[in-house]
Amino acid sequence: MNFRAVLFDLDGTLLNTLDDLADAANFALRRLGFPEHPAESYKYFIGDGIENLVRRAVPEGQCDAATLDCCLSLIRDQYAGHWADKTRPYEGIAVLLDALTARATPMAVLSNKPEEFTRLCVERLLPRWRFEAVVGACASLPRKPDPAGALQIAQRLQLWPGEIVYLGDTATDMQTAVSAGMFPVGALWGFRTADELLAHGAQMLIREPRELLPLLDIGPSGSTRPSGD
């Protein structure tokens, strides 16, 4: 397999955004008089866009359009001011990105997070590394698991989809990779389980970021691995 680029999911893969998202959602629920959820529950609310997060967080029987719109607005306003309070890159991500950069391996990001926050997160929290494309949720592009965004990025990189490794942490990511014809790798440090990732097409699971490097035939320092004779 000759992989020439890596496409990353953002939340749960490059960045641990869980606490800031949970805090913003719980703030909105409190304002509306609804019960809050523990942060761990948000691992299963996140990944399919903020509208789906709201539907999953709001109590059953309270999901009328007006309530959902109000909750969504409260979350967006709260998150806008607090999105970087606790969010940080996962341990080992810097090592992986440094190694890929040393080999001049193209990197890109595809997220169901709103476009403005996707770009802001990458610019502020991953400023040392160059990403050839950073794509978030917007009106002009279907969200994952629709493969349109992944295929658009492949075209921008001028690569066949099969030459791209897709690293993500949810079923949505694995489905996107499979539909796009990319190689799906599941990140076990993220928000979902190994069983979910495998059930939705993961061809490989890794427990820490540097485990991706052998797949791309490079060592942890970015040096090319000897092929052997």
C-alpha positions as CSV (number, residue, x, y, z in Angstrom):
1,M,0.0,0.0,0.0
2,N,1.4,3.3,-1.1
3,F,-0.1,6.0,1.1
4,R,0.9,9.6,0.3
5,A,-1.3,11.8,2.5
6,V,-3.2,11.8,5.8
7,L,-6.7,13.2,6.3
8,F,-7.6,13.8,9.9
9,D,-10.8,14.2,11.8
10,L,-10.6,17.0,14.4
11,D,-12.7,16.5,17.5
12,G,-11.6,13.3,19.3
13,T,-8.7,12.7,16.9
14,L,-6.3,15.7,16.8
15,L,-7.9,17.7,19.6
16,N,-9.6,16.7,22.9
17,T,-12.6,19.1,22.7
18,L,-14.9,17.1,24.9
19,D,-14.9,19.2,28.1
20,D,-15.4,22.6,26.3
21,L,-18.3,21.2,24.2
22,A,-19.8,19.5,27.3
23,D,-19.5,22.7,29.3
24,A,-21.2,24.8,26.6
25,A,-24.0,22.3,26.2
26,N,-24.6,21.9,29.9
27,F,-24.7,25.7,30.2
28,A,-27.5,25.8,27.6
29,L,-29.4,22.9,29.3
30,R,-29.2,24.7,32.7
31,R,-30.6,27.9,31.2
32,L,-33.5,26.0,29.8
33,G,-34.2,24.1,33.0
34,F,-33.1,20.7,31.7
35,P,-30.9,18.2,33.4
36,E,-27.2,18.2,32.5
37,H,-25.1,15.3,31.3
38,P,-21.7,14.0,32.5
39,A,-18.9,14.9,30.1
40,E,-18.5,11.2,29.2
41,S,-22.0,11.2,27.7
42,Y,-21.0,13.8,25.2
43,K,-18.6,11.3,23.6
44,Y,-21.8,9.8,22.0
45,F,-23.4,13.1,21.3
46,I,-20.5,14.6,19.3
47,G,-19.5,13.7,15.8
48,D,-22.5,14.3,13.6
49,G,-22.7,18.1,13.8
50,I,-23.9,20.5,16.5
51,E,-27.6,20.1,15.5
52,N,-27.5,16.4,16.3
53,L,-25.6,17.1,19.5
54,V,-28.5,19.3,20.6
55,R,-31.1,16.6,19.7
56,R,-29.2,14.1,21.8
57,A,-28.7,16.4,24.8
58,V,-32.3,17.7,25.1
59,P,-34.7,15.4,27.0
60,E,-37.1,13.3,25.0
61,G,-40.4,15.0,24.6
62,Q,-38.8,18.5,24.6
63,C,-37.4,18.4,21.1
64,D,-39.8,20.8,19.5
65,A,-38.3,23.2,16.9
66,A,-38.3,26.3,19.1
67,T,-36.6,24.5,22.0
68,L,-33.9,23.0,19.8
69,D,-33.3,26.4,18.1
70,C,-33.0,28.1,21.5
71,C,-30.6,25.5,22.8
72,L,-28.5,25.6,19.7
73,S,-28.2,29.4,19.9
74,L,-27.2,29.2,23.6
75,I,-24.5,26.6,22.9
76,R,-23.1,28.5,20.0
77,D,-22.8,31.7,22.0
78,Q,-21.3,30.0,25.0
79,Y,-18.9,27.9,23.0
80,A,-17.8,31.0,21.0
81,G,-16.4,32.5,24.2
82,H,-15.0,29.3,25.8
83,W,-14.0,26.9,23.0
84,A,-10.3,26.9,24.0
85,D,-10.7,26.9,27.8
86,K,-9.8,23.2,28.1
87,T,-9.3,22.0,24.5
88,R,-5.8,20.8,23.7
89,P,-4.1,18.4,21.2
90,Y,-4.0,14.9,22.4
91,E,-0.7,13.6,23.8
92,G,1.5,12.3,20.9
93,I,-0.2,14.4,18.2
94,A,2.8,16.8,18.0
95,V,5.1,13.8,17.5
96,L,3.0,12.5,14.7
97,L,2.6,15.8,12.9
98,D,6.3,16.6,13.2
99,A,7.1,13.2,11.6
100,L,4.7,13.7,8.8
101,T,6.0,17.2,8.2
102,A,9.6,16.0,8.2
103,R,8.7,13.6,5.4
104,A,6.7,16.3,3.5
105,T,3.5,14.1,3.8
106,P,0.5,16.3,2.9
107,M,-2.0,16.6,5.7
108,A,-5.6,17.9,5.8
109,V,-8.5,18.2,8.2
110,L,-12.2,17.3,7.7
111,S,-14.7,17.9,10.5
112,N,-18.4,18.1,11.1
113,K,-17.7,21.0,13.4
114,P,-18.8,24.4,12.0
115,E,-16.4,25.7,9.4
116,E,-15.4,28.8,11.4
117,F,-14.6,26.8,14.6
118,T,-12.8,24.1,12.6
119,R,-10.5,26.7,11.1
120,L,-10.1,28.6,14.4
121,C,-9.1,25.4,16.3
122,V,-6.5,24.5,13.7
123,E,-5.1,28.0,13.5
124,R,-4.9,28.6,17.3
125,L,-4.1,25.1,18.6
126,L,-2.1,23.5,15.8
127,P,-0.2,26.5,14.4
128,R,3.2,24.8,13.9
129,W,1.9,22.5,11.1
130,R,0.8,23.1,7.6
131,F,-2.5,21.6,6.5
132,E,-3.2,21.6,2.8
133,A,-7.0,21.8,3.4
134,V,-9.1,22.5,6.5
135,V,-12.8,21.8,5.9
136,G,-15.6,22.1,8.3
137,A,-19.4,22.0,8.1
138,C,-20.9,24.6,5.8
139,A,-24.1,25.0,3.8
140,S,-22.4,24.2,0.5
141,L,-21.0,20.8,1.4
142,P,-22.8,17.7,2.8
143,R,-21.6,16.6,6.2
144,K,-19.8,13.3,7.0
145,P,-20.5,10.4,6.4
146,D,-21.2,11.8,3.0
147,P,-17.9,11.4,1.2
148,A,-18.1,14.7,-0.7
149,G,-15.8,16.6,1.6
150,A,-13.2,13.9,1.6
151,L,-13.3,13.6,-2.2
152,Q,-13.0,17.3,-2.5
153,I,-9.8,17.2,-0.4
154,A,-8.4,14.3,-2.4
155,Q,-8.9,16.4,-5.6
156,R,-7.2,19.4,-4.0
157,L,-4.3,17.2,-3.0
158,Q,-4.3,15.8,-6.6
159,L,-4.3,12.2,-5.2
160,W,-6.4,9.2,-5.7
161,P,-8.6,8.5,-2.6
162,G,-6.9,5.2,-2.2
163,E,-3.6,7.0,-1.6
164,I,-4.9,8.7,1.5
165,V,-5.1,7.4,5.1
166,Y,-8.2,8.7,7.0
167,L,-7.7,8.9,10.7
168,G,-10.8,9.4,12.8
169,D,-12.5,8.2,16.1
170,T,-16.1,7.6,15.3
171,A,-18.4,5.4,13.1
172,T,-19.1,8.5,11.0
173,D,-15.4,8.9,10.2
174,M,-15.0,5.2,9.2
175,Q,-18.1,5.4,7.0
176,T,-16.7,8.5,5.4
177,A,-13.4,6.9,4.6
178,V,-15.0,3.7,3.2
179,S,-17.4,5.7,1.0
180,A,-14.6,7.9,-0.3
181,G,-12.3,4.9,-1.0
182,M,-9.7,6.0,1.6
183,F,-7.9,3.7,4.1
184,P,-9.8,4.0,7.4
185,V,-7.8,4.0,10.6
186,G,-9.5,4.2,14.0
187,A,-8.1,6.4,16.8
188,L,-8.7,4.6,20.1
189,W,-7.8,7.6,22.3
190,G,-10.9,9.4,20.9
191,F,-14.6,9.4,21.7
192,R,-15.8,5.9,20.6
193,T,-15.0,2.2,21.1
194,A,-13.0,-0.3,19.1
195,D,-16.1,-2.3,18.4
196,E,-17.9,0.7,16.9
197,L,-14.9,1.6,14.7
198,L,-14.4,-2.0,13.4
199,A,-18.2,-2.4,12.8
200,H,-18.1,0.6,10.5
201,G,-15.1,-0.3,8.4
202,A,-11.9,0.5,10.3
203,Q,-9.0,-1.5,8.6
204,M,-6.6,-0.7,11.5
205,L,-6.9,0.6,15.1
206,I,-4.2,2.5,16.9
207,R,-3.9,3.3,20.6
208,E,-1.5,6.3,20.3
209,P,-0.7,8.6,17.4
210,R,2.8,7.4,16.6
211,E,1.4,3.9,15.7
212,L,0.3,5.5,12.5
213,L,3.9,6.0,11.3
214,P,4.8,2.5,10.3
215,L,1.8,2.4,8.0
216,L,3.3,5.4,6.2
217,D,6.8,3.7,6.3
218,I,8.4,6.3,8.6
219,G,9.8,6.2,12.0
220,P,8.9,8.3,15.0
221,S,11.6,10.8,14.3
222,G,10.4,11.2,10.7
223,S,13.2,9.2,9.2
224,T,12.3,6.7,6.4
225,R,12.3,3.1,7.6
226,P,14.8,0.8,5.8
227,S,13.1,-1.5,3.4
228,G,15.5,-4.3,4.1
229,D,17.3,-6.6,1.5
